[in-house]
């Protein structure tokens, strides 16, 4: 976070509920850099999967979506 803040990509603000905590938000430049990174990844994936038949592309997209949703849900519960 320190490096991102120094580069002007994120901004820290103190939490109004907990003085020990900081809230992190993207700056305009951070948002722009994030969008550029996303576009770059999307373009690369399009290039890599461009020759796949439509059915295979759909299956790949579904698998990646499932993996990402599991990742964002957190660790599996025992």
MOTALIN-V500801 format. One record per helix or strand of 3 or more residues. SS is the DSSP state (h for helix, s for strand). FROM is the first residue (numbers start at 1). LEN is the number of residues. Records with the same first field share a line. If there is no record, write none. Layout:
SS=FROM-LEN  FROM-LEN
This chain:
h=2-5  28-22  54-20
s=10-5  22-5
